């Protein structure tokens, strides 16, 4: 199973927000941001925090990629 956080990175660009600002606003740690940067899985709590903060659906944060 593979996930991409490209929708989140695009959302940050649209909101003119840095990753550091997002970390401060949501309480997400640098190590968790690093994991997302590498496309690794994070807890549903993190996804929930992001959806709550941006008032959006999960699909605006992550997308599922089929492995080849």
PDB file of N, CA, C and O in Angstrom, chain B, residues numbered from 101:
ATOM      1  N   UNK B 101       0.839  -1.170   0.000  1.00  0.00           N
ATOM      2  CA  UNK B 101       0.000   0.000   0.000  1.00  0.00           C
ATOM      3  C   UNK B 101       0.891   1.243   0.000  1.00  0.00           C
ATOM      4  O   UNK B 101       1.866   1.322   0.747  1.00  0.00           O
ATOM      5  N   UNK B 102       0.547   2.193  -0.834  1.00  0.00           N
ATOM      6  CA  UNK B 102       1.362   3.385  -0.944  1.00  0.00           C
ATOM      7  C   UNK B 102       0.460   4.626  -0.973  1.00  0.00           C
ATOM      8  O   UNK B 102      -0.588   4.640  -1.618  1.00  0.00           O
ATOM      9  N   UNK B 103       0.888   5.634  -0.273  1.00  0.00           N
ATOM     10  CA  UNK B 103       0.125   6.872  -0.215  1.00  0.00           C
ATOM     11  C   UNK B 103       0.987   8.035  -0.668  1.00  0.00           C
ATOM     12  O   UNK B 103       2.210   8.018  -0.528  1.00  0.00           O
ATOM     13  N   UNK B 104       0.334   9.031  -1.205  1.00  0.00           N
ATOM     14  CA  UNK B 104       1.010  10.256  -1.608  1.00  0.00           C
ATOM     15  C   UNK B 104       0.347  11.423  -0.874  1.00  0.00           C
ATOM     16  O   UNK B 104      -0.872  11.464  -0.705  1.00  0.00           O
ATOM     17  N   UNK B 105       1.170  12.349  -0.453  1.00  0.00           N
ATOM     18  CA  UNK B 105       0.673  13.542   0.225  1.00  0.00           C
ATOM     19  C   UNK B 105       0.697  14.752  -0.710  1.00  0.00           C
ATOM     20  O   UNK B 105       0.643  15.894  -0.253  1.00  0.00           O
ATOM     21  N   UNK B 106       0.778  14.501  -2.014  1.00  0.00           N
ATOM     22  CA  UNK B 106       0.785  15.597  -2.981  1.00  0.00           C
ATOM     23  C   UNK B 106      -0.403  16.540  -2.810  1.00  0.00           C
ATOM     24  O   UNK B 106      -0.232  17.754  -2.918  1.00  0.00           O
ATOM     25  N   UNK B 107      -1.611  16.015  -2.544  1.00  0.00           N
ATOM     26  CA  UNK B 107      -2.724  16.957  -2.336  1.00  0.00           C
ATOM     27  C   UNK B 107      -2.474  17.920  -1.166  1.00  0.00           C
ATOM     28  O   UNK B 107      -2.859  19.088  -1.222  1.00  0.00           O
ATOM     29  N   UNK B 108      -1.829  17.421  -0.113  1.00  0.00           N
ATOM     30  CA  UNK B 108      -1.512  18.290   1.029  1.00  0.00           C
ATOM     31  C   UNK B 108      -0.507  19.354   0.630  1.00  0.00           C
ATOM     32  O   UNK B 108      -0.672  20.520   0.988  1.00  0.00           O
ATOM     33  N   UNK B 109       0.523  18.979  -0.097  1.00  0.00           N
ATOM     34  CA  UNK B 109       1.550  19.947  -0.497  1.00  0.00           C
ATOM     35  C   UNK B 109       0.943  20.997  -1.428  1.00  0.00           C
ATOM     36  O   UNK B 109       1.296  22.174  -1.345  1.00  0.00           O
ATOM     37  N   UNK B 110       0.039  20.583  -2.309  1.00  0.00           N
ATOM     38  CA  UNK B 110      -0.644  21.543  -3.180  1.00  0.00           C
ATOM     39  C   UNK B 110      -1.529  22.481  -2.356  1.00  0.00           C
ATOM     40  O   UNK B 110      -1.609  23.677  -2.640  1.00  0.00           O
ATOM     41  N   UNK B 111      -2.185  21.934  -1.342  1.00  0.00           N
ATOM     42  CA  UNK B 111      -3.032  22.738  -0.470  1.00  0.00           C
ATOM     43  C   UNK B 111      -2.203  23.795   0.256  1.00  0.00           C
ATOM     44  O   UNK B 111      -2.631  24.941   0.393  1.00  0.00           O
ATOM     45  N   UNK B 112      -1.024  23.408   0.717  1.00  0.00           N
ATOM     46  CA  UNK B 112      -0.143  24.371   1.391  1.00  0.00           C
ATOM     47  C   UNK B 112       0.255  25.493   0.439  1.00  0.00           C
ATOM     48  O   UNK B 112       0.293  26.660   0.829  1.00  0.00           O
ATOM     49  N   UNK B 113       0.549  25.142  -0.799  1.00  0.00           N
ATOM     50  CA  UNK B 113       0.913  26.170  -1.792  1.00  0.00           C
ATOM     51  C   UNK B 113      -0.261  27.109  -2.008  1.00  0.00           C
ATOM     52  O   UNK B 113      -0.095  28.329  -2.021  1.00  0.00           O
ATOM     53  N   UNK B 114      -1.459  26.532  -2.179  1.00  0.00           N
ATOM     54  CA  UNK B 114      -2.656  27.354  -2.399  1.00  0.00           C
ATOM     55  C   UNK B 114      -2.923  28.303  -1.228  1.00  0.00           C
ATOM     56  O   UNK B 114      -3.381  29.429  -1.423  1.00  0.00           O
ATOM     57  N   UNK B 115      -2.633  27.838  -0.020  1.00  0.00           N
ATOM     58  CA  UNK B 115      -2.863  28.643   1.184  1.00  0.00           C
ATOM     59  C   UNK B 115      -1.672  29.541   1.524  1.00  0.00           C
ATOM     60  O   UNK B 115      -1.698  30.282   2.506  1.00  0.00           O
ATOM     61  N   UNK B 116      -0.617  29.461   0.687  1.00  0.00           N
ATOM     62  CA  UNK B 116       0.624  30.214   0.929  1.00  0.00           C
ATOM     63  C   UNK B 116       1.134  29.968   2.343  1.00  0.00           C
ATOM     64  O   UNK B 116       1.416  30.900   3.096  1.00  0.00           O
ATOM     65  N   UNK B 117       1.244  28.696   2.676  1.00  0.00           N
ATOM     66  CA  UNK B 117       1.622  28.268   4.021  1.00  0.00           C
ATOM     67  C   UNK B 117       2.846  27.357   3.940  1.00  0.00           C
ATOM     68  O   UNK B 117       2.950  26.523   3.040  1.00  0.00           O
ATOM     69  N   UNK B 118       3.762  27.520   4.878  1.00  0.00           N
ATOM     70  CA  UNK B 118       4.939  26.656   4.910  1.00  0.00           C
ATOM     71  C   UNK B 118       4.660  25.415   5.762  1.00  0.00           C
ATOM     72  O   UNK B 118       3.704  25.371   6.537  1.00  0.00           O
ATOM     73  N   UNK B 119       5.513  24.421   5.597  1.00  0.00           N
ATOM     74  CA  UNK B 119       5.388  23.218   6.426  1.00  0.00           C
ATOM     75  C   UNK B 119       5.590  23.563   7.895  1.00  0.00           C
ATOM     76  O   UNK B 119       4.932  23.001   8.771  1.00  0.00           O
ATOM     77  N   UNK B 120       6.503  24.487   8.156  1.00  0.00           N
ATOM     78  CA  UNK B 120       6.746  24.899   9.545  1.00  0.00           C
ATOM     79  C   UNK B 120       5.505  25.548  10.147  1.00  0.00           C
ATOM     80  O   UNK B 120       5.164  25.283  11.299  1.00  0.00           O
ATOM     81  N   UNK B 121       4.833  26.389   9.381  1.00  0.00           N
ATOM     82  CA  UNK B 121       3.605  27.017   9.867  1.00  0.00           C
ATOM     83  C   UNK B 121       2.534  25.961  10.137  1.00  0.00           C
ATOM     84  O   UNK B 121       1.801  26.049  11.122  1.00  0.00           O
ATOM     85  N   UNK B 122       2.450  24.972   9.266  1.00  0.00           N
ATOM     86  CA  UNK B 122       1.491  23.887   9.465  1.00  0.00           C
ATOM     87  C   UNK B 122       1.805  23.110  10.732  1.00  0.00           C
ATOM     88  O   UNK B 122       0.901  22.774  11.497  1.00  0.00           O
ATOM     89  N   UNK B 123       3.081  22.823  10.957  1.00  0.00           N
ATOM     90  CA  UNK B 123       3.483  22.098  12.159  1.00  0.00           C
ATOM     91  C   UNK B 123       3.090  22.873  13.413  1.00  0.00           C
ATOM     92  O   UNK B 123       2.584  22.291  14.372  1.00  0.00           O
ATOM     93  N   UNK B 124       3.318  24.166  13.406  1.00  0.00           N
ATOM     94  CA  UNK B 124       2.984  24.995  14.569  1.00  0.00           C
ATOM     95  C   UNK B 124       1.470  25.070  14.788  1.00  0.00           C
ATOM     96  O   UNK B 124       1.004  25.051  15.927  1.00  0.00           O
ATOM     97  N   UNK B 125       0.715  25.154  13.708  1.00  0.00           N
ATOM     98  CA  UNK B 125      -0.740  25.299  13.816  1.00  0.00           C
ATOM     99  C   UNK B 125      -1.440  24.009  14.243  1.00  0.00           C
ATOM    100  O   UNK B 125      -2.497  24.054  14.873  1.00  0.00           O
ATOM    101  N   UNK B 126      -0.851  22.860  13.899  1.00  0.00           N
ATOM    102  CA  UNK B 126      -1.524  21.581  14.155  1.00  0.00           C
ATOM    103  C   UNK B 126      -0.845  20.733  15.227  1.00  0.00           C
ATOM    104  O   UNK B 126      -1.417  19.743  15.682  1.00  0.00           O
ATOM    105  N   UNK B 127       0.367  21.107  15.637  1.00  0.00           N
ATOM    106  CA  UNK B 127       1.076  20.316  16.634  1.00  0.00           C
ATOM    107  C   UNK B 127       1.704  19.059  16.064  1.00  0.00           C
ATOM    108  O   UNK B 127       2.038  18.138  16.810  1.00  0.00           O
ATOM    109  N   UNK B 128       1.866  19.011  14.754  1.00  0.00           N
ATOM    110  CA  UNK B 128       2.504  17.857  14.109  1.00  0.00           C
ATOM    111  C   UNK B 128       4.014  18.007  14.256  1.00  0.00           C
ATOM    112  O   UNK B 128       4.563  19.087  14.037  1.00  0.00           O
ATOM    113  N   UNK B 129       4.676  16.922  14.625  1.00  0.00           N
ATOM    114  CA  UNK B 129       6.124  16.968  14.851  1.00  0.00           C
ATOM    115  C   UNK B 129       6.899  16.963  13.529  1.00  0.00           C
ATOM    116  O   UNK B 129       6.371  16.600  12.478  1.00  0.00           O
ATOM    117  N   UNK B 130       8.162  17.378  13.616  1.00  0.00           N
ATOM    118  CA  UNK B 130       9.023  17.396  12.440  1.00  0.00           C
ATOM    119  C   UNK B 130       9.218  15.983  11.912  1.00  0.00           C
ATOM    120  O   UNK B 130       9.255  15.783  10.698  1.00  0.00           O
ATOM    121  N   UNK B 131       9.342  15.014  12.784  1.00  0.00           N
ATOM    122  CA  UNK B 131       9.550  13.631  12.330  1.00  0.00           C
ATOM    123  C   UNK B 131       8.335  13.127  11.548  1.00  0.00           C
ATOM    124  O   UNK B 131       8.482  12.382  10.579  1.00  0.00           O
ATOM    125  N   UNK B 132       7.139  13.535  11.968  1.00  0.00           N
ATOM    126  CA  UNK B 132       5.933  13.142  11.241  1.00  0.00           C
ATOM    127  C   UNK B 132       5.889  13.831   9.886  1.00  0.00           C
ATOM    128  O   UNK B 132       5.522  13.210   8.889  1.00  0.00           O
ATOM    129  N   UNK B 133       6.258  15.105   9.836  1.00  0.00           N
ATOM    130  CA  UNK B 133       6.313  15.815   8.556  1.00  0.00           C
ATOM    131  C   UNK B 133       7.336  15.164   7.634  1.00  0.00           C
ATOM    132  O   UNK B 133       7.109  15.050   6.429  1.00  0.00           O
ATOM    133  N   UNK B 134       8.457  14.740   8.199  1.00  0.00           N
ATOM    134  CA  UNK B 134       9.481  14.050   7.402  1.00  0.00           C
ATOM    135  C   UNK B 134       8.934  12.749   6.832  1.00  0.00           C
ATOM    136  O   UNK B 134       9.198  12.418   5.676  1.00  0.00           O
ATOM    137  N   UNK B 135       8.174  12.009   7.635  1.00  0.00           N
ATOM    138  CA  UNK B 135       7.563  10.771   7.156  1.00  0.00           C
ATOM    139  C   UNK B 135       6.619  11.047   5.998  1.00  0.00           C
ATOM    140  O   UNK B 135       6.622  10.318   5.006  1.00  0.00           O
ATOM    141  N   UNK B 136       5.819  12.086   6.116  1.00  0.00           N
ATOM    142  CA  UNK B 136       4.899  12.437   5.032  1.00  0.00           C
ATOM    143  C   UNK B 136       5.680  12.859   3.791  1.00  0.00           C
ATOM    144  O   UNK B 136       5.274  12.560   2.668  1.00  0.00           O
ATOM    145  N   UNK B 137       6.789  13.546   3.989  1.00  0.00           N
ATOM    146  CA  UNK B 137       7.633  13.959   2.871  1.00  0.00           C
ATOM    147  C   UNK B 137       8.203  12.781   2.105  1.00  0.00           C
ATOM    148  O   UNK B 137       8.455  12.869   0.903  1.00  0.00           O
ATOM    149  N   UNK B 138       8.404  11.676   2.813  1.00  0.00           N
ATOM    150  CA  UNK B 138       8.904  10.449   2.181  1.00  0.00           C
ATOM    151  C   UNK B 138       7.778   9.549   1.694  1.00  0.00           C
ATOM    152  O   UNK B 138       8.034   8.480   1.140  1.00  0.00           O
ATOM    153  N   UNK B 139       6.529   9.974   1.895  1.00  0.00           N
ATOM    154  CA  UNK B 139       5.385   9.180   1.456  1.00  0.00           C
ATOM    155  C   UNK B 139       5.073   8.006   2.359  1.00  0.00           C
ATOM    156  O   UNK B 139       4.410   7.057   1.940  1.00  0.00           O
ATOM    157  N   UNK B 140       5.546   8.060   3.600  1.00  0.00           N
ATOM    158  CA  UNK B 140       5.287   6.982   4.544  1.00  0.00           C
ATOM    159  C   UNK B 140       3.957   7.186   5.247  1.00  0.00           C
ATOM    160  O   UNK B 140       3.414   8.291   5.273  1.00  0.00           O
ATOM    161  N   UNK B 141       3.446   6.115   5.812  1.00  0.00           N
ATOM    162  CA  UNK B 141       2.168   6.187   6.511  1.00  0.00           C
ATOM    163  C   UNK B 141       2.319   6.910   7.846  1.00  0.00           C
ATOM    164  O   UNK B 141       3.332   6.784   8.535  1.00  0.00           O
ATOM    165  N   UNK B 142       1.290   7.665   8.185  1.00  0.00           N
ATOM    166  CA  UNK B 142       1.213   8.318   9.493  1.00  0.00           C
ATOM    167  C   UNK B 142      -0.118   7.898  10.120  1.00  0.00           C
ATOM    168  O   UNK B 142      -0.972   7.320   9.447  1.00  0.00           O
ATOM    169  N   UNK B 143      -0.287   8.186  11.393  1.00  0.00           N
ATOM    170  CA  UNK B 143      -1.500   7.754  12.092  1.00  0.00           C
ATOM    171  C   UNK B 143      -2.732   8.494  11.584  1.00  0.00           C
ATOM    172  O   UNK B 143      -2.640   9.591  11.033  1.00  0.00           O
ATOM    173  N   UNK B 144      -3.861   7.877  11.782  1.00  0.00           N
ATOM    174  CA  UNK B 144      -5.130   8.498  11.396  1.00  0.00           C
ATOM    175  C   UNK B 144      -5.376   9.754  12.220  1.00  0.00           C
ATOM    176  O   UNK B 144      -6.079  10.658  11.769  1.00  0.00           O
ATOM    177  N   UNK B 145      -4.812   9.822  13.412  1.00  0.00           N
ATOM    178  CA  UNK B 145      -4.931  11.027  14.234  1.00  0.00           C
ATOM    179  C   UNK B 145      -4.333  12.234  13.510  1.00  0.00           C
ATOM    180  O   UNK B 145      -4.896  13.328  13.554  1.00  0.00           O
ATOM    181  N   UNK B 146      -3.209  12.036  12.855  1.00  0.00           N
ATOM    182  CA  UNK B 146      -2.553  13.117  12.107  1.00  0.00           C
ATOM    183  C   UNK B 146      -3.432  13.541  10.935  1.00  0.00           C
ATOM    184  O   UNK B 146      -3.632  14.733  10.702  1.00  0.00           O
ATOM    185  N   UNK B 147      -3.953  12.568  10.205  1.00  0.00           N
ATOM    186  CA  UNK B 147      -4.833  12.866   9.071  1.00  0.00           C
ATOM    187  C   UNK B 147      -6.070  13.618   9.565  1.00  0.00           C
ATOM    188  O   UNK B 147      -6.523  14.570   8.929  1.00  0.00           O
ATOM    189  N   UNK B 148      -6.608  13.182  10.702  1.00  0.00           N
ATOM    190  CA  UNK B 148      -7.779  13.837  11.283  1.00  0.00           C
ATOM    191  C   UNK B 148      -7.469  15.286  11.647  1.00  0.00           C
ATOM    192  O   UNK B 148      -8.276  16.178  11.384  1.00  0.00           O
ATOM    193  N   UNK B 149      -6.316  15.523  12.245  1.00  0.00           N
ATOM    194  CA  UNK B 149      -5.919  16.891  12.612  1.00  0.00           C
ATOM    195  C   UNK B 149      -5.834  17.791  11.381  1.00  0.00           C
ATOM    196  O   UNK B 149      -6.277  18.939  11.403  1.00  0.00           O
ATOM    197  N   UNK B 150      -5.255  17.249  10.309  1.00  0.00           N
ATOM    198  CA  UNK B 150      -5.115  18.026   9.077  1.00  0.00           C
ATOM    199  C   UNK B 150      -6.473  18.334   8.462  1.00  0.00           C
ATOM    200  O   UNK B 150      -6.725  19.459   8.032  1.00  0.00           O
ATOM    201  N   UNK B 151      -7.347  17.329   8.420  1.00  0.00           N
ATOM    202  CA  UNK B 151      -8.690  17.537   7.870  1.00  0.00           C
ATOM    203  C   UNK B 151      -9.464  18.559   8.699  1.00  0.00           C
ATOM    204  O   UNK B 151     -10.164  19.408   8.148  1.00  0.00           O
ATOM    205  N   UNK B 152      -9.337  18.476  10.009  1.00  0.00           N
ATOM    206  CA  UNK B 152     -10.019  19.424  10.895  1.00  0.00           C
ATOM    207  C   UNK B 152      -9.478  20.833  10.676  1.00  0.00           C
ATOM    208  O   UNK B 152     -10.246  21.789  10.564  1.00  0.00           O
ATOM    209  N   UNK B 153      -8.156  20.956  10.615  1.00  0.00           N
ATOM    210  CA  UNK B 153      -7.533  22.267  10.465  1.00  0.00           C
ATOM    211  C   UNK B 153      -7.948  22.937   9.153  1.00  0.00           C
ATOM    212  O   UNK B 153      -8.291  24.119   9.131  1.00  0.00           O
ATOM    213  N   UNK B 154      -7.914  22.168   8.061  1.00  0.00           N
ATOM    214  CA  UNK B 154      -8.252  22.721   6.751  1.00  0.00           C
ATOM    215  C   UNK B 154      -9.741  22.634   6.425  1.00  0.00           C
ATOM    216  O   UNK B 154     -10.184  23.120   5.384  1.00  0.00           O
ATOM    217  N   UNK B 155     -10.518  22.008   7.329  1.00  0.00           N
ATOM    218  CA  UNK B 155     -11.945  21.807   7.100  1.00  0.00           C
ATOM    219  C   UNK B 155     -12.171  21.182   5.721  1.00  0.00           C
ATOM    220  O   UNK B 155     -12.881  21.722   4.872  1.00  0.00           O
ATOM    221  N   UNK B 156     -11.531  20.017   5.536  1.00  0.00           N
ATOM    222  CA  UNK B 156     -11.582  19.370   4.231  1.00  0.00           C
ATOM    223  C   UNK B 156     -11.740  17.858   4.372  1.00  0.00           C
ATOM    224  O   UNK B 156     -11.729  17.317   5.478  1.00  0.00           O
ATOM    225  N   UNK B 157     -11.883  17.204   3.251  1.00  0.00           N
ATOM    226  CA  UNK B 157     -12.012  15.764   3.172  1.00  0.00           C
ATOM    227  C   UNK B 157     -10.621  15.123   3.099  1.00  0.00           C
ATOM    228  O   UNK B 157      -9.648  15.777   2.724  1.00  0.00           O
ATOM    229  N   UNK B 158     -10.540  13.856   3.457  1.00  0.00           N
ATOM    230  CA  UNK B 158      -9.272  13.116   3.425  1.00  0.00           C
ATOM    231  C   UNK B 158      -8.632  13.178   2.041  1.00  0.00           C
ATOM    232  O   UNK B 158      -7.409  13.256   1.928  1.00  0.00           O
ATOM    233  N   UNK B 159      -9.445  13.144   0.992  1.00  0.00           N
ATOM    234  CA  UNK B 159      -8.913  13.144  -0.371  1.00  0.00           C
ATOM    235  C   UNK B 159      -8.172  14.433  -0.712  1.00  0.00           C
ATOM    236  O   UNK B 159      -7.435  14.478  -1.697  1.00  0.00           O
ATOM    237  N   UNK B 160      -8.359  15.470   0.083  1.00  0.00           N
ATOM    238  CA  UNK B 160      -7.628  16.714  -0.134  1.00  0.00           C
ATOM    239  C   UNK B 160      -6.292  16.728   0.618  1.00  0.00           C
ATOM    240  O   UNK B 160      -5.530  17.691   0.536  1.00  0.00           O
ATOM    241  N   UNK B 161      -6.023  15.642   1.352  1.00  0.00           N
ATOM    242  CA  UNK B 161      -4.789  15.514   2.129  1.00  0.00           C
ATOM    243  C   UNK B 161      -3.891  14.414   1.554  1.00  0.00           C
ATOM    244  O   UNK B 161      -2.691  14.616   1.369  1.00  0.00           O
ATOM    245  N   UNK B 162      -4.480  13.261   1.276  1.00  0.00           N
ATOM    246  CA  UNK B 162      -3.713  12.115   0.772  1.00  0.00           C
ATOM    247  C   UNK B 162      -4.424  11.493  -0.422  1.00  0.00           C
ATOM    248  O   UNK B 162      -5.622  11.678  -0.637  1.00  0.00           O
ATOM    249  N   UNK B 163      -3.631  10.746  -1.191  1.00  0.00           N
ATOM    250  CA  UNK B 163      -4.198   9.939  -2.263  1.00  0.00           C
ATOM    251  C   UNK B 163      -3.528   8.581  -2.240  1.00  0.00           C
ATOM    252  O   UNK B 163      -2.357   8.464  -1.881  1.00  0.00           O
ATOM    253  N   UNK B 164      -4.268   7.561  -2.622  1.00  0.00           N
ATOM    254  CA  UNK B 164      -3.746   6.195  -2.634  1.00  0.00           C
ATOM    255  C   UNK B 164      -3.145   5.910  -3.998  1.00  0.00           C
ATOM    256  O   UNK B 164      -3.749   6.198  -5.031  1.00  0.00           O
ATOM    257  N   UNK B 165      -1.964   5.348  -3.988  1.00  0.00           N
ATOM    258  CA  UNK B 165      -1.264   4.977  -5.218  1.00  0.00           C
ATOM    259  C   UNK B 165      -1.149   3.454  -5.240  1.00  0.00           C
ATOM    260  O   UNK B 165      -0.736   2.842  -4.255  1.00  0.00           O
ATOM    261  N   UNK B 166      -1.511   2.859  -6.352  1.00  0.00           N
ATOM    262  CA  UNK B 166      -1.346   1.423  -6.508  1.00  0.00           C
ATOM    263  C   UNK B 166       0.112   1.108  -6.735  1.00  0.00           C
ATOM    264  O   UNK B 166       0.794   1.774  -7.514  1.00  0.00           O
ATOM    265  N   UNK B 167       0.587   0.078  -6.041  1.00  0.00           N
ATOM    266  CA  UNK B 167       1.981  -0.341  -6.230  1.00  0.00           C
ATOM    267  C   UNK B 167       2.056  -1.200  -7.479  1.00  0.00           C
ATOM    268  O   UNK B 167       1.129  -1.939  -7.809  1.00  0.00           O
ATOM    269  N   UNK B 168       3.169  -1.085  -8.154  1.00  0.00           N
ATOM    270  CA  UNK B 168       3.357  -1.865  -9.385  1.00  0.00           C
ATOM    271  C   UNK B 168       3.986  -3.195  -9.099  1.00  0.00           C
ATOM    272  O   UNK B 168       4.216  -3.979 -10.020  1.00  0.00           O
TER     273      UNK B 168
END
